[in-house]
Amino acid sequence: MRSILYLLAVILIIGWLLGVFVYSLKGLIHILLVLAIISILLGLIRRGVDN
């Protein structure tokens, strides 16, 4: 499950970076960034709980 969260976070960050440079999806870009950060934080929290 952890690898899926990291994969999702990477995809969302790449989408956010592409959107920042292209300026085509103005509002959606920030939502992607927030979702990516939440995914990373959840992965870190769950990893800490598992260990």
RARA-V919369 format. One record per pair of residues at least 12 apart in sequence whose ideal C-beta (glycine too) atoms are under 7 Angstrom apart, sorted by the first residue. I is the first residue (numbers start at 1). J is the second residue. D is the distance in whole Angstrom. If there is no record, write none. Layout:
I | J | D
I | J | D
This chain:
2 | 43 | 5
2 | 46 | 6
2 | 47 | 6
5 | 39 | 5
5 | 42 | 6
5 | 43 | 4
6 | 43 | 6
8 | 39 | 5
9 | 36 | 5
9 | 39 | 4
9 | 40 | 5
12 | 32 | 5
12 | 35 | 5
12 | 36 | 4
12 | 39 | 7
13 | 36 | 5
15 | 32 | 5
16 | 29 | 5
16 | 32 | 4
16 | 33 | 4
16 | 36 | 6
19 | 32 | 7
